[in-house]
Amino acid sequence: MPQLDTSTWFITILSMLLTLYIIMQMKVSKHIYYLNPEPAVMKATEHLTPWSTKWTKIYSPLSLPPR
């Protein structure tokens, strides 16, 4: 039974790691980073609903009906 030749594994793994490092560096260098990011000013919107101006009576489900 022939033995597995592992003499080229070191250079294969090393070249793979170097290639991955270069690819990741190229991907990261394409990003645009802003120097001073500031939060966007959000305006509060007021929703007009028909029940916001009316008075509504809320009944508790555990209360007894009036006698």
DSSP file (Angstrom, degrees, kcal/mol; ACC not computed):
  #  RESIDUE AA STRUCTURE BP1 BP2  ACC     N-H-->O    O-->H-N    N-H-->O    O-->H-N    TCO  KAPPA ALPHA  PHI   PSI    X-CA   Y-CA   Z-CA
    1    1 A M              0   0    0      0, 0.0     2,-0.1     0, 0.0     0, 0.0   0.000 360.0 360.0 360.0 126.7    0.0    0.0    0.0
    2    2 A P        -     0   0    0      0, 0.0     2,-0.2     0, 0.0     3,-0.0  -0.370 360.0-121.9 -73.7 150.3    1.6    3.3   -1.0
    3    3 A Q        -     0   0    0      1,-0.1     2,-0.4    -2,-0.1     0, 0.0  -0.575  29.0-100.4 -89.6 154.7    2.1    6.0    1.5
    4    4 A L        -     0   0    0     -2,-0.2     2,-0.8     1,-0.1    -1,-0.1  -0.588  31.2-132.1 -76.9 128.0    0.7    9.5    1.3
    5    5 A D        +     0   0    0     -2,-0.4     3,-0.3     1,-0.1    -1,-0.1  -0.721  32.8 168.8 -84.3 110.6    3.1   12.0    0.1
    6    6 A T    >   +     0   0    0     -2,-0.8     3,-0.8     1,-0.2     4,-0.5   0.186  45.3 105.2-106.2  14.9    2.9   15.0    2.4
    7    7 A S  T 3  S+     0   0    0      1,-0.2     4,-0.3     2,-0.1     3,-0.2   0.782  83.2  44.4 -70.2 -25.4    6.0   16.9    1.2
    8    8 A T  T 3> S+     0   0    0     -3,-0.3     4,-1.8     1,-0.2    -1,-0.2   0.466  88.2  89.8 -97.4  -0.6    4.0   19.5   -0.7
    9    9 A W  H <> S+     0   0    0     -3,-0.8     4,-2.8     1,-0.2     5,-0.3   0.900  82.8  55.0 -63.3 -41.1    1.4   20.2    2.0
   10   10 A F  H  > S+     0   0    0     -4,-0.5     4,-2.4     1,-0.2    -1,-0.2   0.942 111.6  41.9 -61.2 -49.3    3.4   22.9    3.7
   11   11 A I  H  > S+     0   0    0     -4,-0.3     4,-2.1     1,-0.2    -1,-0.2   0.833 114.6  53.1 -68.9 -30.7    3.8   25.1    0.6
   12   12 A T  H  X S+     0   0    0     -4,-1.8     4,-2.0     2,-0.2    -2,-0.2   0.940 112.8  42.2 -67.8 -47.5    0.2   24.4   -0.4
   13   13 A I  H  X S+     0   0    0     -4,-2.8     4,-2.4     2,-0.2     5,-0.2   0.902 114.8  51.4 -66.9 -41.0   -1.2   25.6    3.0
   14   14 A L  H  X S+     0   0    0     -4,-2.4     4,-2.2    -5,-0.3    -1,-0.2   0.919 111.4  46.2 -64.1 -43.4    1.1   28.5    3.1
   15   15 A S  H  X S+     0   0    0     -4,-2.1     4,-2.2     2,-0.2    -1,-0.2   0.856 111.3  53.3 -68.5 -33.4    0.2   29.7   -0.3
   16   16 A M  H  X S+     0   0    0     -4,-2.0     4,-2.5     2,-0.2    -2,-0.2   0.930 110.4  46.7 -65.8 -44.3   -3.5   29.3    0.4
   17   17 A L  H  X S+     0   0    0     -4,-2.4     4,-2.3     1,-0.2    -2,-0.2   0.898 112.4  50.0 -64.9 -39.9   -3.2   31.4    3.6
   18   18 A L  H  X S+     0   0    0     -4,-2.2     4,-2.2    -5,-0.2    -1,-0.2   0.910 111.2  49.1 -64.5 -41.7   -1.3   34.1    1.8
   19   19 A T  H  X S+     0   0    0     -4,-2.2     4,-2.5     2,-0.2    -2,-0.2   0.916 111.3  49.1 -64.2 -43.7   -3.9   34.2   -1.0
   20   20 A L  H  X S+     0   0    0     -4,-2.5     4,-2.4     1,-0.2    -1,-0.2   0.894 110.5  51.3 -63.0 -39.7   -6.7   34.5    1.5
   21   21 A Y  H  X S+     0   0    0     -4,-2.3     4,-2.2     2,-0.2    -2,-0.2   0.920 111.3  47.1 -62.9 -44.1   -4.9   37.3    3.3
   22   22 A I  H  X S+     0   0    0     -4,-2.2     4,-2.1     2,-0.2    -2,-0.2   0.905 112.2  50.0 -65.7 -41.4   -4.4   39.2    0.1
   23   23 A I  H  X S+     0   0    0     -4,-2.5     4,-2.1     1,-0.2    -1,-0.2   0.918 111.5  48.0 -64.0 -42.5   -8.0   38.7   -1.0
   24   24 A M  H  X S+     0   0    0     -4,-2.4     4,-2.5     1,-0.2     5,-0.2   0.887 110.0  52.6 -66.2 -37.9   -9.3   39.9    2.4
   25   25 A Q  H  X S+     0   0    0     -4,-2.2     4,-2.0     1,-0.2    -1,-0.2   0.891 109.9  48.9 -63.5 -38.7   -7.0   42.9    2.3
   26   26 A M  H  X S+     0   0    0     -4,-2.1     4,-0.7     2,-0.2    -2,-0.2   0.886 111.6  49.1 -68.6 -37.6   -8.4   43.9   -1.1
   27   27 A K  H >< S+     0   0    0     -4,-2.1     3,-0.7     1,-0.2     4,-0.3   0.923 113.0  46.5 -66.4 -43.6  -12.0   43.5    0.0
   28   28 A V  H >< S+     0   0    0     -4,-2.5     3,-1.3     1,-0.2    -2,-0.2   0.855 106.2  59.0 -68.9 -34.2  -11.4   45.6    3.1
   29   29 A S  H 3< S+     0   0    0     -4,-2.0    -1,-0.2     1,-0.2    -2,-0.2   0.703  96.4  63.1 -70.9 -17.1   -9.6   48.3    1.2
   30   30 A K  T << S+     0   0    0     -3,-0.7    -1,-0.2    -4,-0.7    -2,-0.2   0.624  82.6 100.6 -80.7 -12.9  -12.6   48.9   -1.1
   31   31 A H  S <  S-     0   0    0     -3,-1.3     2,-0.6    -4,-0.3    -3,-0.0  -0.432  70.3-134.2 -74.5 147.3  -14.8   50.0    1.8
   32   32 A I        -     0   0    0     -2,-0.1     2,-0.5     2,-0.0    -2,-0.1  -0.908  19.5-165.2-103.2 118.9  -15.4   53.7    2.4
   33   33 A Y        -     0   0    0     -2,-0.6     2,-0.2     2,-0.0    -2,-0.0  -0.909  14.2-136.2-106.4 126.6  -15.0   54.8    6.0
   34   34 A Y        -     0   0    0     -2,-0.5    -2,-0.0     1,-0.1     0, 0.0  -0.568   6.6-141.0 -80.7 143.9  -16.3   58.2    7.0
   35   35 A L  S    S+     0   0    0      1,-0.3    -1,-0.1    -2,-0.2    -2,-0.0   0.934  90.8  16.9 -71.9 -46.7  -14.1   60.3    9.2
   36   36 A N  S    S-     0   0    0      2,-0.0    -1,-0.3     0, 0.0     2,-0.2  -0.741  74.8-164.7-129.7  84.4  -16.8   61.8   11.5
   37   37 A P        -     0   0    0      0, 0.0     0, 0.0     0, 0.0     0, 0.0  -0.511   9.5-166.6 -71.4 134.5  -20.1   59.9   11.3
   38   38 A E        -     0   0    0     -2,-0.2     2,-0.1     0, 0.0    -2,-0.0  -0.932  25.9-103.8-120.6 145.4  -23.0   61.9   12.8
   39   39 A P        -     0   0    0      0, 0.0     2,-0.2     0, 0.0     0, 0.0  -0.385  38.7-112.3 -67.7 143.0  -26.4   60.6   13.8
   40   40 A A        -     0   0    0     -2,-0.1     2,-0.6     1,-0.1     0, 0.0  -0.501  28.2-116.5 -74.3 142.4  -29.2   61.5   11.4
   41   41 A V        -     0   0    0     -2,-0.2     2,-0.5     2,-0.0    -1,-0.1  -0.712  31.5-158.8 -83.0 118.0  -31.9   63.9   12.8
   42   42 A M        -     0   0    0     -2,-0.6     2,-0.5     0, 0.0    -1,-0.0  -0.846   6.2-143.2-102.0 132.3  -35.2   62.0   12.9
   43   43 A K        -     0   0    0     -2,-0.5     2,-0.3     1,-0.0    -2,-0.0  -0.804  20.3-122.9 -94.6 130.8  -38.4   64.0   12.9
   44   44 A A        -     0   0    0     -2,-0.5     2,-0.4     1,-0.0    -1,-0.0  -0.560  24.3-147.0 -73.6 129.1  -41.2   62.6   15.1
   45   45 A T        -     0   0    0     -2,-0.3     2,-0.6     2,-0.0    -1,-0.0  -0.812   3.4-144.2 -99.6 138.1  -44.3   62.0   13.0
   46   46 A E        -     0   0    0     -2,-0.4     2,-0.5     2,-0.0    -2,-0.0  -0.891  11.4-148.4-104.8 121.0  -47.7   62.4   14.7
   47   47 A H        -     0   0    0     -2,-0.6     2,-0.8     1,-0.0    -2,-0.0  -0.741   7.0-142.2 -90.5 130.1  -50.4   60.0   13.5
   48   48 A L        +     0   0    0     -2,-0.5    -2,-0.0     3,-0.0    -1,-0.0  -0.817  26.7 175.6 -93.2 113.8  -53.9   61.2   13.5
   49   49 A T    >>  -     0   0    0     -2,-0.8     3,-1.3     1,-0.1     4,-0.5  -0.886  38.2-124.2-116.7 149.6  -56.3   58.5   14.6
   50   50 A P  T 34 S+     0   0    0      0, 0.0     3,-0.4     0, 0.0     4,-0.4   0.783 110.4  50.7 -64.3 -25.6  -60.0   58.8   15.1
   51   51 A W  T 34 S+     0   0    0      1,-0.2     5,-0.1     2,-0.2    -3,-0.0   0.516  90.2  78.3 -91.4  -2.6  -59.8   57.5   18.7
   52   52 A S  T <4 S+     0   0    0     -3,-1.3    -1,-0.2     1,-0.2    -4,-0.0   0.793 101.6  37.8 -76.0 -24.8  -57.0   59.8   19.8
   53   53 A T  S  < S+     0   0    0     -4,-0.5     2,-0.2    -3,-0.4    -1,-0.2   0.582 106.0  80.2 -99.8 -10.5  -59.4   62.8   20.2
   54   54 A K  S    S-     0   0    0     -4,-0.4     2,-0.5     1,-0.0    -3,-0.0  -0.612  77.9-122.9 -95.7 155.6  -62.4   60.8   21.6
   55   55 A W        -     0   0    0     -2,-0.2     2,-0.4     2,-0.0    -3,-0.1  -0.848  30.1-169.4 -93.7 129.5  -62.9   59.6   25.2
   56   56 A T        -     0   0    0     -2,-0.5     2,-0.5    -5,-0.1    -5,-0.0  -0.961  18.0-131.7-121.6 139.9  -63.4   55.9   25.4
   57   57 A K        -     0   0    0     -2,-0.4     2,-0.6     2,-0.0    -2,-0.0  -0.753  18.0-151.7 -90.5 130.3  -64.5   54.0   28.4
   58   58 A I        -     0   0    0     -2,-0.5     2,-0.4     2,-0.0    -2,-0.0  -0.901   6.5-153.8-105.6 123.4  -62.4   50.9   29.2
   59   59 A Y        -     0   0    0     -2,-0.6    -2,-0.0     2,-0.0     3,-0.0  -0.805  13.5-131.5 -96.3 133.8  -64.2   48.1   31.0
   60   60 A S    >   -     0   0    0     -2,-0.4     3,-1.2     1,-0.1    -2,-0.0  -0.696  11.3-141.0 -79.9 131.3  -62.2   45.7   33.2
   61   61 A P  T 3  S+     0   0    0      0, 0.0    -1,-0.1     0, 0.0    -2,-0.0   0.719  99.3  51.8 -68.1 -18.4  -63.1   42.1   32.4
   62   62 A L  T 3  S+     0   0    0      2,-0.1     2,-0.2    -3,-0.0    -2,-0.0   0.486  86.2 104.5 -96.1  -2.8  -62.9   41.1   36.1
   63   63 A S  S <  S-     0   0    0     -3,-1.2    -4,-0.0     1,-0.1     0, 0.0  -0.487  73.5-117.0 -80.2 150.1  -65.2   43.8   37.4
   64   64 A L        -     0   0    0     -2,-0.2    -4,-0.1     1,-0.1     3,-0.1  -0.580  33.5-105.0 -81.5 145.7  -68.8   42.9   38.4
   65   65 A P        -     0   0    0      0, 0.0    -1,-0.1     0, 0.0     2,-0.0  -0.381  45.5 -95.1 -67.2 150.3  -71.6   44.6   36.5
   66   66 A P              0   0    0      0, 0.0    -3,-0.0     0, 0.0     0, 0.0  -0.346 360.0 360.0 -67.1 147.0  -73.4   47.4   38.3
   67   67 A R              0   0    0     -3,-0.1     0, 0.0    -2,-0.0     0, 0.0   0.407 360.0 360.0-101.4 360.0  -76.6   46.4   40.2
